[in-house]
């Protein structure tokens, strides 16, 4: 039995009023009813950040069941990058759903899957011959990238980095560095996964070359280059804290991989599709991955993921070795084609950079006034502030949580992240207006000042 929601049944997309509006406390009574039902019906392992029941979203807002309109600075964790309920995505979904919803590409192939693969082969970094395979989630893409690298190299070892987040499957939990909440109690994990130190300029003070030399030394001493199938890294780390490696770090790692026959995998699940002010973050660092994993922003909110890479590596698997019943679902593919068209033709890369300029300017102004903001970093519409004890430099997770909670209570959706839980990340949809973005940042500044 569903609750009665009588808020004029708002339609999503940019037609929604672009305003922060609080008509009840957060959560309101109708949202609370849904949350009570969630507690009774949904596994306790599924948490939530914002205590509302969403009924509509678009532009830069999310509307809840009580009529509250919240400023969205999270984009469903970098998913609704083109904007929630983007009109072209909605139209593409409706048209495809009316034609057919599923055949399984491995049974009866269809053109939208092929068209998405062609677009990915064209858009991802490098002018070499590429092929793609489509899946359902970022974790599934990462897992398949590792499978492909292993069968191509006929080696087993995989190198991941400190602060990494690559997913929640058994293999991707092994790749992920953060125990709580992602790994604790869920082992044993997949074997032949090793961890190397990341370049984290705010904490280690190393330049890119020295940080890369440190990582390579660990890999060579603890694993041995001849045993390594793949090195996987997020060009800008996501859940680990929006860590931007020092200049030169990633190119040095790529060069080592090339010299040693190791497949370099760029996990661009969060950084991909204009989020960082480039179509892919790898471009910002001048690197060309052998394989690149994508998901999140690829399809405007529908579940789709991909592995794209050098044709000779992608073709290493035997026929039938890759796939999945829902991988490359036709509705998700239709949504992806509409979203990709928007990324390419609606000025969204430029918009991401403009949003990044606002975020950096406002966050650096807060930092100048408050030493508890130890670092401001990121690229484009993927920016963050790290909170520390100014006396010791130690992470301040309590302050971070308090600021985020206060922002949500005032109608601004913000997300935390970081190995130490002391980073607030900003991932606004590229459809947000400057006024709404600045109002959201005003609320963040006020919340910080109040704590």
Number of C-alpha atoms within 10 A of each C-alpha: 3 7 10 8 14 10 13 7 11 17 14 22 21 19 13 18 17 20 18 20 16 17 10 11 12 20 20 19 14 18 22 17 17 18 18 12 12 14 13 10 9 12 9 9 7 8 10 8 12 18 16 25 19 18 18 20 29 27 28 31 34 30 28 24 26 24 24 24 25 27 30 28 26 22 28 18 20 28 26 28 32 32 27 27 21 24 17 17 28 17 15 19 21 14 13 18 15 9 10 10 13 16 14 17 20 15 8 8 13 16 12 20 23 17 15 24 23 15 15 23 22 15 15 22 22 16 11 13 11 22 20 23 23 29 25 21 21 26 25 25 29 32 20 21 27 23 18 25 28 22 17 18 18 12 16 18 23 24 19 25 21 19 26 28 27 28 20 17 19 18 20 25 24 26 30 25 21 20 13 9 8 17 19 10 9 12 10 10 15 13 13 16 20 18 22 19 17 25 28 20 17 16 9 10 12 17 16 22 18 16 26 26 15 16 19 20 15 16 21 13 9 12 18 13 19 14 19 27 28 29 25 25 25 29 26 26 26 26 24 21 28 28 26 21 24 21 17 18 23 24 18 19 22 21 13 17 20 13 10 14 15 26 27 25 27 27 32 26 27 28 31 26 31 28 33 27 25 20 22 25 26 25 17 15 17 13 20 20 22 25 29 30 31 29 31 27 32 33 26 28 25 23 24 29 29 28 29 28 30 20 16 12 21 22 16 16 16 8 8 8 11 16 16 16 14 18 25 31 24 26 26 30 29 28 29 30 23 23 28 24 14 18 22 14 10 13 12 22 24 16 21 26 21 16 29 24 16 17 28 20 13 16 22 17 12 20 18 12 11 14 15 22 24 20 18 22 20 23 24 27 31 27 26 25 27 28 27 22 15 14 8 7 14 13 21 20 22 12 19 25 18 14 24 24 19 20 24 24 18 20 23 28 27 27 25 23 20 23 19 16 20 23 31 25 27 27 31 35 31 27 22 23 16 13 11 19 20 15 16 24 23 15 18 24 17 14 19 20 12 10 10
